[in-house]
């Protein structure tokens, strides 16, 4: 084994998590390089300069790297971010689905483009401040070994697990990463809690120690995705149509299916003795179907574009499924349809299973796989009225 310290490129967003990740890896003996991806198109920068990875975030990352005594580089990724994340985000809403841009950004940019750039810098690994755990199985010896500095383990297998702090676990957003991406990734915060991270940052004098976490989609200021879509697409790109009840009765016009998501209550026509919710969006007819709260409850759904960690199941398997990031998880039987599709039969029916969102499967704390929730064929008469 070479005595040269393995090189790792740390994706630094200017926040406390990635800053402490870089510090910990340096302490562990890695040759650490900090890289910040400039993903903001210019029009976004003018509206939200302080967000990840806007100008002030880049300045924070550079200052942290200087404090840690590691080199820091900024790489231009706004073109790919526009094509791979923002266009995906907009097109999903145009198709009547609710997107999950963080999953896409992780797969395509943070663990895709960044890894390719890291290899060009002679790095063996990339690292992030995600709260998740990657275990490596050394297949030559048949056991797990947490010391990733041995490059030989890159020829083994990676197991993605939940972060130890359930309030911060981010494994859900990483389900679509491939083996090659996981094998060359380090996540040094996976076994730690947020207070521990902040304590470390304070102890070494990092000015970002008490920096607030971003709770927003980074390119949607104020979480107003409707305003973002209006600015990005323009009104002429919206798919206007009608709002119908589940019996097919026309209730009101709407300005675009892009303005709605499953489970939504605001912005719907009144006149009903009970609250109305969006229960279906039909992109073929630009129709929004509304119903009662109980109409949002389903006991089965399908996923496509599946990613499996380990062997692809060929028979039903009992797993826990998360249907959105904040979901506590539900027991389910996952029934393979083919290699990239499956039906999920929920043991306890769940509310607002939303097309376009990720459904991620767990075996205890291990990520077994996941996929993208498909739209149900509607079980109501509503669409017959619009066709």
C-alpha positions as CSV (number, residue, x, y, z in Angstrom):
1,X,0.0,0.0,0.0
2,X,1.2,3.5,-0.9
3,X,2.3,5.7,1.9
4,X,0.9,8.7,0.0
5,X,-2.2,10.2,1.7
6,X,-5.3,9.5,-0.4
7,X,-6.7,12.7,-1.9
8,X,-10.4,13.7,-1.4
9,X,-12.3,16.5,-3.0
10,X,-14.9,17.9,-0.5
11,X,-17.9,19.7,-2.0
12,X,-18.0,22.8,0.1
13,X,-21.3,24.8,0.1
14,X,-20.2,27.4,2.7
15,X,-22.3,25.8,5.4
16,X,-21.2,24.3,8.7
17,X,-21.8,20.6,7.6
18,X,-19.4,20.6,4.6
19,X,-16.9,22.8,6.5
20,X,-16.7,20.3,9.4
21,X,-16.6,17.4,7.0
22,X,-13.4,18.9,5.4
23,X,-11.9,19.4,8.8
24,X,-12.6,15.9,10.0
25,X,-11.1,14.4,6.8
26,X,-8.0,16.5,7.2
27,X,-7.7,15.2,10.8
28,X,-8.0,11.7,9.5
29,X,-5.0,12.1,7.3
30,X,-6.5,12.8,3.9
31,X,-5.1,15.2,1.3
32,X,-8.1,17.5,1.3
33,X,-9.1,19.9,-1.5
34,X,-12.2,22.1,-1.2
35,X,-14.4,22.6,-4.3
36,X,-17.5,24.8,-4.5
37,X,-19.8,24.3,-7.5
38,X,-21.2,27.5,-8.8
39,X,-24.6,26.3,-9.9
40,X,-26.5,29.5,-9.9
41,X,-27.7,31.0,-13.2
42,X,-27.1,34.7,-13.2
43,X,-30.8,35.6,-12.8
44,X,-31.1,33.5,-9.7
45,X,-28.0,35.0,-8.1
46,X,-29.5,38.5,-8.3
47,X,-32.5,37.3,-6.3
48,X,-30.9,35.2,-3.6
49,X,-27.2,35.9,-3.1
50,X,-26.9,34.2,0.2
51,X,-28.2,30.7,-0.8
52,X,-26.1,27.7,-1.6
53,X,-23.9,28.3,-3.8
54,X,-24.4,32.0,-4.4
55,X,-21.7,34.6,-4.1
56,X,-21.7,34.8,-0.3
57,X,-21.8,31.0,0.1
58,X,-18.7,30.8,-2.1
59,X,-17.0,33.5,0.0
60,X,-17.8,31.5,3.1
61,X,-16.4,28.3,1.7
62,X,-13.2,30.0,0.6
63,X,-12.8,31.5,4.0
64,X,-13.3,28.1,5.7
65,X,-10.8,26.5,3.4
66,X,-8.2,29.2,4.2
67,X,-8.8,28.7,7.9
68,X,-8.3,24.9,7.5
69,X,-5.2,25.3,5.4
70,X,-6.6,23.5,2.3
71,X,-6.7,24.6,-1.3
72,X,-10.1,25.8,-2.6
73,X,-11.5,26.0,-6.1
74,X,-14.7,27.2,-7.7
75,X,-16.0,25.2,-10.6
76,X,-18.6,26.5,-13.1
77,X,-21.7,24.2,-13.2
78,X,-24.5,26.6,-13.9
79,X,-25.1,25.2,-17.4
80,X,-25.5,21.6,-16.2
81,X,-27.5,22.8,-13.2
82,X,-29.9,24.6,-15.6
83,X,-30.2,21.6,-17.9
84,X,-30.2,18.7,-15.3
85,X,-32.0,20.3,-12.3
86,X,-34.0,23.4,-13.2
87,X,-35.3,22.1,-16.5
88,X,-36.2,18.8,-14.8
89,X,-38.0,20.8,-12.0
90,X,-40.1,22.8,-14.4
91,X,-40.9,19.9,-16.8
92,X,-42.1,17.7,-13.9
93,X,-44.7,20.3,-12.9
94,X,-45.7,20.7,-16.6
95,X,-46.3,16.9,-16.6
96,X,-48.5,17.0,-13.5
97,X,-45.9,15.6,-11.2
98,X,-44.2,17.1,-8.1
99,X,-40.4,17.0,-8.6
100,X,-37.6,16.3,-6.1
101,X,-34.7,18.4,-7.3
102,X,-32.4,17.5,-4.4
103,X,-32.2,13.9,-5.5
104,X,-31.5,14.9,-9.1
105,X,-28.8,17.4,-8.0
106,X,-27.1,14.8,-5.9
107,X,-27.1,12.2,-8.7
108,X,-26.2,14.4,-11.6
109,X,-24.0,17.1,-10.1
110,X,-22.6,16.5,-6.6
111,X,-21.9,12.8,-7.1
112,X,-21.7,13.0,-10.9
113,X,-19.9,16.0,-12.3
114,X,-18.0,16.6,-9.0
115,X,-16.6,13.1,-9.1
116,X,-15.4,13.4,-12.7
117,X,-13.7,16.7,-11.8
118,X,-12.2,15.1,-8.6
119,X,-10.6,12.3,-10.7
120,X,-9.1,15.0,-12.9
121,X,-7.4,16.3,-9.8
122,X,-6.0,12.9,-8.9
123,X,-8.5,12.3,-6.1
124,X,-9.6,8.8,-5.0
125,X,-12.7,10.1,-3.3
126,X,-15.2,12.9,-3.1
127,X,-16.9,13.9,0.2
128,X,-19.9,15.8,1.3
129,X,-21.6,17.0,4.5
130,X,-24.6,14.6,4.1
131,X,-26.0,12.9,7.2
132,X,-25.8,9.3,5.9
133,X,-23.4,6.4,6.3
134,X,-21.5,4.5,3.6
135,X,-20.2,1.1,4.7
136,X,-17.8,-0.8,2.5
137,X,-17.8,-4.6,2.1
138,X,-14.4,-5.9,1.2
139,X,-15.5,-8.8,-1.0
140,X,-12.1,-10.4,-1.0
141,X,-12.4,-10.9,2.8
142,X,-16.1,-11.0,3.2
143,X,-16.5,-8.4,5.9
144,X,-17.2,-4.7,6.3
145,X,-14.4,-2.3,7.0
146,X,-14.9,1.4,7.8
147,X,-11.4,2.4,6.9
148,X,-12.0,3.8,3.4
149,X,-8.4,5.0,3.0
150,X,-7.5,1.6,1.6
151,X,-8.1,2.1,-2.1
152,X,-8.6,-1.7,-2.5
153,X,-12.0,-1.4,-0.9
154,X,-13.2,0.5,-3.9
155,X,-13.3,-2.9,-5.6
156,X,-15.8,-4.1,-3.1
157,X,-19.4,-3.1,-2.5
158,X,-20.9,0.0,-0.8
159,X,-23.9,-0.1,1.5
160,X,-25.8,3.1,2.1
161,X,-27.4,3.5,5.5
162,X,-29.4,6.1,7.4
163,X,-27.5,8.7,9.4
164,X,-27.5,8.0,13.1
165,X,-29.5,11.2,13.9
166,X,-33.0,10.5,12.7
167,X,-33.8,14.2,12.6
168,X,-31.1,14.9,10.1
169,X,-30.8,11.7,8.1
170,X,-30.5,12.4,4.4
171,X,-30.2,8.9,3.0
172,X,-33.5,9.5,1.2
173,X,-31.9,12.0,-1.1
174,X,-29.1,9.6,-2.0
175,X,-31.1,6.5,-3.0
176,X,-30.4,6.9,-6.8
177,X,-26.6,6.9,-6.4
178,X,-24.9,4.1,-8.3
179,X,-22.3,1.7,-6.8
180,X,-19.4,3.5,-8.4
181,X,-20.6,6.8,-6.9
182,X,-21.0,5.4,-3.5
183,X,-17.7,3.5,-3.5
184,X,-15.8,6.7,-4.1
185,X,-17.8,8.9,-1.7
186,X,-17.1,9.7,2.0
187,X,-19.7,11.1,4.4
188,X,-17.9,11.7,7.7
189,X,-20.9,13.2,9.4
190,X,-23.1,10.2,9.2
191,X,-22.6,9.0,12.8
192,X,-22.9,12.5,14.3
193,X,-25.6,14.9,15.3
194,X,-26.0,18.6,14.4
195,X,-25.1,19.9,17.8
196,X,-21.9,17.9,17.7
197,X,-21.1,19.4,14.3
198,X,-21.6,22.9,15.5
199,X,-19.5,22.3,18.7
200,X,-16.6,21.1,16.5
201,X,-17.0,24.2,14.3
202,X,-16.9,26.5,17.3
203,X,-13.9,24.6,18.8
204,X,-11.8,25.3,15.7
205,X,-13.1,28.9,15.3
206,X,-15.0,28.5,12.1
207,X,-17.2,31.6,11.4
208,X,-19.9,29.4,9.9
209,X,-20.4,27.5,13.2
210,X,-23.8,29.1,13.8
211,X,-24.9,29.6,10.2
212,X,-28.5,28.7,9.7
213,X,-29.4,25.7,7.7
214,X,-31.2,26.3,4.4
215,X,-34.7,25.0,4.5
216,X,-35.5,25.8,0.9
217,X,-35.0,24.6,-2.6
218,X,-31.8,26.5,-3.3
219,X,-33.0,28.1,-6.5
220,X,-36.6,29.0,-5.3
221,X,-36.4,32.0,-3.1
222,X,-39.0,32.0,-0.3
223,X,-40.2,28.6,-1.3
224,X,-42.5,30.2,-3.8
225,X,-42.2,27.7,-6.6
226,X,-45.2,29.2,-8.4
227,X,-43.5,32.5,-8.8
228,X,-40.3,30.8,-9.9
229,X,-42.2,28.9,-12.6
230,X,-43.9,32.0,-13.8
231,X,-40.5,33.7,-14.1
232,X,-38.8,30.7,-15.6
233,X,-41.4,29.4,-18.0
234,X,-43.7,32.4,-18.7
235,X,-47.5,32.2,-18.5
236,X,-47.7,31.0,-22.1
237,X,-46.0,27.7,-21.1
238,X,-48.6,26.9,-18.5
239,X,-51.2,24.2,-19.1
240,X,-54.6,25.9,-18.3
241,X,-57.7,23.8,-17.9
242,X,-60.6,23.0,-15.6
243,X,-61.0,21.9,-12.0
244,X,-63.5,19.0,-11.6
245,X,-64.9,17.1,-8.7
246,X,-64.5,13.3,-8.6
247,X,-67.9,12.8,-10.2
248,X,-66.8,14.8,-13.2
249,X,-68.6,18.0,-12.4
250,X,-66.9,21.2,-13.7
251,X,-66.1,23.6,-10.9
252,X,-63.9,26.3,-12.1
253,X,-61.1,27.1,-14.6
254,X,-57.4,27.1,-13.5
255,X,-54.4,28.9,-15.0
256,X,-52.1,25.8,-15.2
257,X,-51.6,22.4,-13.8
258,X,-48.2,23.6,-12.8
259,X,-49.8,25.5,-9.9
260,X,-51.1,22.3,-8.2
261,X,-49.7,19.3,-6.4
262,X,-51.4,16.3,-4.8
263,X,-52.9,17.0,-1.3
264,X,-53.0,20.8,-2.0
265,X,-55.9,22.7,-0.3
266,X,-55.2,26.3,-1.0
267,X,-56.3,27.9,-4.2
268,X,-59.3,25.7,-4.9
269,X,-62.9,26.9,-5.5
270,X,-65.2,27.1,-2.5
271,X,-68.8,26.2,-2.2
272,X,-68.3,22.8,-0.6
273,X,-69.5,21.9,2.9
274,X,-66.2,20.1,3.4
275,X,-62.6,21.0,2.6
276,X,-61.5,20.1,-0.9
277,X,-58.1,18.7,-1.8
278,X,-56.3,18.0,-5.1
279,X,-56.5,14.2,-5.5
280,X,-55.4,13.9,-9.1
281,X,-53.8,15.9,-11.9
282,X,-54.3,14.7,-15.5
283,X,-51.7,16.2,-17.8
284,X,-53.4,14.8,-20.9
285,X,-56.4,17.0,-20.4
286,X,-54.9,19.6,-18.1
287,X,-57.5,18.7,-15.5
288,X,-57.3,19.1,-11.8
289,X,-59.5,16.7,-9.8
290,X,-60.5,17.6,-6.3
291,X,-62.1,15.5,-3.5
292,X,-62.3,14.8,0.2
293,X,-59.4,14.1,2.6
294,X,-60.2,10.4,2.5
295,X,-59.7,10.3,-1.3
296,X,-56.0,11.0,-0.7
297,X,-55.5,7.7,1.2
298,X,-54.1,4.9,-0.9
299,X,-53.1,1.3,-0.1
300,X,-51.0,0.6,-3.2
301,X,-49.0,2.5,-5.8
302,X,-46.3,1.8,-8.4
303,X,-42.8,3.2,-9.0
304,X,-40.6,3.3,-12.1
305,X,-36.9,4.1,-12.8
306,X,-35.9,2.0,-9.8
307,X,-32.5,1.9,-8.3
308,X,-31.6,-1.2,-6.3
309,X,-28.7,-1.6,-3.9
310,X,-27.7,-5.2,-4.0
311,X,-29.6,-7.9,-5.9
312,X,-32.6,-6.8,-7.8
313,X,-35.6,-8.6,-6.2
314,X,-37.4,-11.1,-8.3
315,X,-40.2,-11.9,-5.8
316,X,-42.1,-9.9,-3.2
317,X,-40.0,-8.5,-0.3
318,X,-41.0,-6.9,3.0
319,X,-39.5,-3.4,3.4
320,X,-40.1,0.0,4.9
321,X,-41.0,2.7,2.4
322,X,-40.7,6.5,2.8
323,X,-42.9,8.3,0.3
324,X,-41.4,11.7,0.9
325,X,-38.5,13.1,2.9
326,X,-40.4,14.0,6.0
327,X,-42.4,10.7,6.0
328,X,-41.8,8.5,9.0
329,X,-41.9,5.3,6.8
330,X,-44.5,2.6,6.4
331,X,-44.3,-1.2,6.2
332,X,-44.9,-2.5,2.7
333,X,-44.7,-5.4,0.4
334,X,-42.6,-4.5,-2.6
335,X,-43.6,-6.6,-5.6
336,X,-41.2,-6.4,-8.6
337,X,-42.9,-5.9,-12.0
338,X,-39.6,-5.8,-14.0
339,X,-36.0,-4.6,-13.2
340,X,-37.0,-1.0,-13.0
341,X,-40.7,-1.1,-11.9
342,X,-42.4,-2.3,-8.8
343,X,-45.8,-2.3,-7.1
344,X,-45.8,-1.3,-3.4
345,X,-48.6,-2.7,-1.3
346,X,-48.8,-0.7,1.9
347,X,-49.7,-2.6,5.1
348,X,-51.3,0.6,6.5
349,X,-52.8,3.0,3.9
350,X,-51.0,6.3,3.5
351,X,-52.1,9.9,2.6
352,X,-51.0,11.9,-0.4
353,X,-48.8,9.5,-2.3
354,X,-47.5,12.0,-4.9
355,X,-46.4,11.2,-8.5
356,X,-42.9,12.5,-9.1
357,X,-41.7,12.1,-5.6
358,X,-39.2,9.4,-4.6
359,X,-40.3,6.3,-2.8
360,X,-37.2,4.9,-0.9
361,X,-37.1,1.4,0.5
362,X,-35.3,0.5,3.8
363,X,-34.3,-2.8,5.3
364,X,-33.8,-1.6,8.9
365,X,-31.3,1.3,8.4
366,X,-30.0,0.0,5.1
367,X,-31.2,1.7,1.9
368,X,-32.4,-1.2,-0.3
369,X,-33.4,0.9,-3.2
370,X,-36.1,3.3,-4.5
371,X,-37.8,4.7,-7.4
372,X,-40.2,7.4,-8.6
373,X,-43.9,7.3,-7.8
374,X,-46.1,6.9,-10.9
375,X,-49.5,8.4,-11.4
376,X,-52.4,6.1,-10.7
377,X,-55.0,5.5,-13.3
378,X,-57.9,7.4,-11.7
379,X,-60.5,5.3,-10.1
380,X,-63.1,8.0,-10.4
381,X,-65.4,9.1,-13.2
382,X,-63.9,12.6,-13.3
383,X,-61.8,12.1,-16.5
384,X,-64.6,10.7,-18.5
385,X,-66.2,14.1,-18.3
386,X,-63.2,15.8,-19.8
387,X,-62.5,13.5,-22.7
